[in-house]
Amino acid sequence: MKLSHSRAVTGFLIAAAAGYITIELLDWSRLLNFSTTGNMLEYFASRLIKLLLSLEISLLVWVTGRAALEKKDAVRLSIAFIFVFAADIAFFLQNNSIGTLLFAVAQIILIMRNGSGIVRFLSGPQAESNRKKLFLISASVLAVNGLMVLLLFVPHSSHPMFPLILGYSLILACSLAMGIAAPFIHYFPVKNARLIVAGVSCLYAGDVTVGLNIILPQSSWYIISTSLTWLFYLPAITLFALSGYRWEEKG
């Protein structure tokens, strides 16, 4: 990465860190007041800062330019973040159904992007061994995802959003499995692949809390869940954005 791009990325990250600290302080302060919204002005400020942070990280993706890992990857990641930001706008406007559907599209694009090289991985000289690795990763993720749905969401199966959340959880699980598989596929450089793994892990945790935010009644647990969302979500999209940069030569 050139020095000019390095400085720009550093600037983006410093601004994101400042916003991150601000929204976490605003969100967790609601527990002190035992209020799901707290001070209405602070509540609106937190939501607005979150939307601006989403835009900032999206811009970090959209302006990669020559610092991008490769053109094809930059296009896929840019399109994914169009849907990510659109979904965040929908959630800002409190349209949970549209927001969830838009994130589902973003996740499908990320699955395609993070799974780059999967065909070669499954049909190359070590195809049998590679298929076993992918099966173990997928089975483990689906087991964890199934347990999570059973414990956290099935008790709220009467909620009108439950079918949509259940469907999204399957896409989310596929996204997590493909992201974890990225280092084994060896399409992305080591550092980029590790950023992808960290990104999908944080995104999974964040999206679980989003589902809880939708179905939980207004309570202290709701405050905790909504406060945890951006604790995971901002690092997730930041890690994905950084995974699209050329940090080292592709080998």
C-alpha positions as a printed NumPy array, in Angstrom:
array([[  0.   ,   0.   ,   0.   ],
       [  1.308,   3.432,  -0.957],
       [  2.054,   6.001,   1.743],
       [ -0.814,   8.253,   0.616],
       [ -3.308,   5.385,   0.902],
       [ -1.786,   4.35 ,   4.229],
       [ -2.311,   7.829,   5.663],
       [ -5.865,   7.982,   4.339],
       [ -6.738,   4.604,   5.855],
       [ -5.186,   5.651,   9.168],
       [ -7.312,   8.805,   9.14 ],
       [-10.456,   6.768,   8.471],
       [ -9.618,   4.391,  11.321],
       [ -8.913,   7.182,  13.831],
       [-12.259,   8.809,  13.015],
       [-14.018,   5.442,  13.256],
       [-12.385,   4.74 ,  16.633],
       [-13.575,   8.095,  17.989],
       [-17.111,   7.396,  16.786],
       [-16.944,   3.858,  18.174],
       [-16.062,   5.061,  21.662],
       [-18.783,   7.723,  21.518],
       [-21.623,   5.389,  20.544],
       [-20.601,   2.748,  23.072],
       [-20.604,   5.329,  25.867],
       [-24.013,   6.614,  24.758],
       [-25.484,   3.113,  24.415],
       [-24.237,   1.618,  27.667],
       [-25.176,   4.75 ,  29.642],
       [-28.827,   3.721,  29.18 ],
       [-28.311,   0.945,  31.719],
       [-27.579,   3.555,  34.368],
       [-30.965,   5.147,  33.703],
       [-32.769,   1.829,  33.179],
       [-34.196,   3.277,  29.978],
       [-34.248,   1.639,  26.54 ],
       [-33.77 ,   4.998,  24.848],
       [-32.178,   7.075,  27.621],
       [-32.083,  10.767,  26.84 ],
       [-33.906,  11.105,  23.503],
       [-31.344,  13.541,  22.138],
       [-28.489,  11.187,  23.053],
       [-30.436,   8.251,  21.61 ],
       [-30.9  ,  10.017,  18.275],
       [-27.267,  11.173,  18.295],
       [-26.087,   7.585,  18.8  ],
       [-28.226,   6.319,  15.918],
       [-27.087,   9.122,  13.616],
       [-23.399,   8.583,  14.445],
       [-23.847,   4.871,  13.675],
       [-25.247,   5.687,  10.243],
       [-22.381,   8.083,   9.569],
       [-19.868,   5.437,  10.674],
       [-21.445,   2.974,   8.255],
       [-21.067,   5.55 ,   5.481],
       [-17.443,   6.203,   6.473],
       [-16.472,   2.543,   6.346],
       [-18.349,   2.123,   3.073],
       [-16.305,   5.001,   1.651],
       [-13.17 ,   3.201,   2.846],
       [-14.243,   0.357,   0.541],
       [-15.388,   2.506,  -2.36 ],
       [-12.147,   4.552,  -2.577],
       [ -9.607,   1.703,  -2.503],
       [ -8.455,   2.577,  -6.026],
       [ -5.003,   1.241,  -6.861],
       [ -4.578,   0.033,  -3.278],
       [ -7.236,  -2.635,  -3.878],
       [ -6.152,  -6.253,  -3.741],
       [ -7.524,  -6.788,  -7.244],
       [-10.179,  -5.198,  -9.458],
       [-12.65 ,  -8.11 ,  -9.332],
       [-12.484,  -8.282,  -5.552],
       [-12.872,  -4.496,  -5.235],
       [-16.029,  -4.574,  -7.385],
       [-17.624,  -7.371,  -5.358],
       [-16.78 ,  -5.742,  -2.044],
       [-18.035,  -2.354,  -3.267],
       [-21.369,  -3.828,  -4.36 ],
       [-21.706,  -5.671,  -1.042],
       [-21.19 ,  -2.425,   0.843],
       [-23.822,  -0.652,  -1.23 ],
       [-26.299,  -3.123,   0.238],
       [-24.686,  -2.895,   3.696],
       [-25.13 ,   0.869,   3.802],
       [-28.635,   0.644,   2.322],
       [-29.539,  -1.861,   5.05 ],
       [-28.181,   0.482,   7.724],
       [-30.341,   3.274,   6.29 ],
       [-33.368,   0.96 ,   6.517],
       [-32.596,   0.125,  10.155],
       [-32.058,   3.816,  10.88 ],
       [-35.567,   4.415,   9.516],
       [-36.683,   1.485,  11.725],
       [-37.743,  -0.72 ,   8.816],
       [-36.465,  -4.04 ,  10.135],
       [-37.86 ,  -6.213,   7.339],
       [-36.25 ,  -4.248,   4.51 ],
       [-33.014,  -3.915,   6.511],
       [-32.824,  -7.681,   7.042],
       [-33.505,  -8.436,   3.367],
       [-30.853,  -5.951,   2.23 ],
       [-28.314,  -7.479,   4.612],
       [-29.221, -10.917,   3.238],
       [-28.258,  -9.71 ,  -0.247],
       [-25.016,  -8.239,   1.138],
       [-24.225, -11.546,   2.848],
       [-24.774, -13.523,  -0.36 ],
       [-22.352, -11.225,  -2.202],
       [-19.832, -11.602,   0.632],
       [-20.186, -15.396,   0.452],
       [-19.302, -15.238,  -3.254],
       [-16.41 , -12.868,  -2.569],
       [-14.957, -14.684,   0.445],
       [-15.324, -18.001,  -1.36 ],
       [-13.192, -16.91 ,  -4.312],
       [-11.125, -19.877,  -5.49 ],
       [-13.504, -22.454,  -3.983],
       [-13.922, -24.358,  -7.266],
       [-10.161, -24.842,  -7.621],
       [ -9.947, -25.705,  -3.914],
       [-12.495, -28.519,  -4.293],
       [-11.236, -29.876,  -7.609],
       [ -7.444, -29.59 ,  -7.312],
       [ -4.842, -32.251,  -6.454],
       [ -5.914, -32.299,  -2.775],
       [ -9.639, -32.195,  -3.538],
       [-10.624, -35.028,  -1.197],
       [ -8.762, -33.546,   1.764],
       [-10.091, -30.077,   0.991],
       [-13.671, -31.32 ,   0.791],
       [-13.282, -32.876,   4.237],
       [-11.981, -29.576,   5.615],
       [-14.913, -27.647,   4.133],
       [-17.372, -30.249,   5.425],
       [-15.968, -30.047,   8.971],
       [-16.081, -26.253,   8.934],
       [-19.627, -26.186,   7.536],
       [-20.923, -28.873,   9.903],
       [-19.408, -27.132,  12.931],
       [-20.858, -23.76 ,  11.974],
       [-24.304, -25.194,  11.234],
       [-24.29 , -27.01 ,  14.584],
       [-23.394, -23.827,  16.464],
       [-25.939, -21.844,  14.456],
       [-28.658, -24.411,  15.108],
       [-27.971, -24.347,  18.843],
       [-28.007, -20.539,  18.827],
       [-31.381, -20.435,  17.036],
       [-32.819, -23.088,  19.351],
       [-31.759, -21.314,  22.545],
       [-32.229, -17.649,  21.598],
       [-34.885, -17.427,  18.901],
       [-37.203, -20.451,  19.023],
       [-38.63 , -19.25 ,  22.381],
       [-39.829, -16.19 ,  20.427],
       [-41.195, -18.153,  17.446],
       [-44.563, -16.381,  17.695],
       [-42.928, -13.081,  16.716],
       [-43.939, -12.033,  13.157],
       [-40.269, -11.528,  12.2  ],
       [-39.24 , -15.042,  13.289],
       [-39.49 , -16.689,   9.813],
       [-37.36 , -13.944,   8.255],
       [-34.805, -14.141,  11.085],
       [-34.669, -17.936,  10.718],
       [-34.033, -17.672,   6.979],
       [-31.399, -14.999,   7.477],
       [-29.641, -17.142,  10.104],
       [-29.013, -19.823,   7.463],
       [-27.447, -17.287,   5.102],
       [-25.435, -15.909,   8.023],
       [-24.168, -19.402,   8.871],
       [-23.093, -19.979,   5.245],
       [-21.283, -16.632,   5.309],
       [-19.464, -17.558,   8.527],
       [-18.443, -20.965,   7.169],
       [-17.129, -19.527,   3.9  ],
       [-15.231, -16.796,   5.738],
       [-13.584, -19.295,   8.074],
       [-12.642, -21.396,   5.038],
       [-10.882, -18.462,   3.331],
       [ -7.398, -19.162,   4.8  ],
       [ -7.633, -22.81 ,   3.696],
       [ -8.643, -21.917,   0.14 ],
       [ -5.442, -19.849,  -0.271],
       [ -6.97 , -17.41 ,  -2.746],
       [ -6.409, -14.36 ,  -0.549],
       [ -3.028, -13.414,   0.939],
       [ -2.587, -14.575,   4.531],
       [ -3.243, -11.172,   6.115],
       [ -6.354, -10.546,   4.031],
       [ -7.697, -14.018,   4.789],
       [ -7.204, -13.456,   8.523],
       [ -9.056, -10.135,   8.269],
       [-11.919, -11.978,   6.564],
       [-12.085, -14.596,   9.331],
       [-12.132, -11.902,  12.021],
       [-14.704,  -9.935,  10.024],
       [-17.19 , -12.784,   9.56 ],
       [-16.815, -13.788,  13.223],
       [-17.632, -10.266,  14.445],
       [-20.424,  -9.926,  11.901],
       [-21.997, -13.187,  13.037],
       [-21.982, -12.049,  16.673],
       [-23.325,  -8.626,  15.717],
       [-26.119, -10.05 ,  13.564],
       [-27.216, -12.388,  16.342],
       [-27.725,  -9.336,  18.554],
       [-29.626,  -7.58 ,  15.732],
       [-32.055, -10.501,  15.682],
       [-32.444, -10.223,  19.451],
       [-32.995,  -6.472,  19.141],
       [-35.941,  -7.175,  16.857],
       [-37.704,  -9.824,  18.937],
       [-36.842,  -8.927,  22.545],
       [-39.333,  -6.871,  24.578],
       [-38.191,  -3.528,  25.995],
       [-36.077,  -4.492,  29.007],
       [-32.565,  -4.423,  30.44 ],
       [-31.721,  -7.404,  28.182],
       [-32.84 ,  -5.328,  25.199],
       [-30.5  ,  -2.514,  26.258],
       [-27.603,  -4.96 ,  26.59 ],
       [-28.349,  -6.547,  23.222],
       [-28.621,  -3.246,  21.351],
       [-25.429,  -2.009,  23.03 ],
       [-23.566,  -5.145,  21.966],
       [-24.62 ,  -4.82 ,  18.313],
       [-22.203,  -2.076,  17.339],
       [-19.549,  -3.418,  19.679],
       [-19.247,  -6.214,  17.093],
       [-20.69 ,  -4.63 ,  13.967],
       [-18.32 ,  -1.7  ,  13.466],
       [-15.202,  -3.898,  13.842],
       [-16.822,  -6.39 ,  11.441],
       [-17.385,  -3.976,   8.559],
       [-14.025,  -2.291,   9.225],
       [-12.221,  -5.638,   8.999],
       [-14.038,  -6.436,   5.757],
       [-13.086,  -3.051,   4.34 ],
       [ -9.422,  -3.58 ,   5.234],
       [ -9.465,  -7.084,   3.762],
       [ -9.948,  -5.515,   0.348],
       [ -6.634,  -3.625,   0.475],
       [ -3.337,  -4.915,  -0.915],
       [ -1.254,  -5.376,   2.232],
       [  1.139,  -7.891,   0.765],
       [  1.866,  -9.486,  -2.586],
       [ -0.47 , -12.297,  -3.541],
       [  1.381, -15.567,  -3.58 ]])
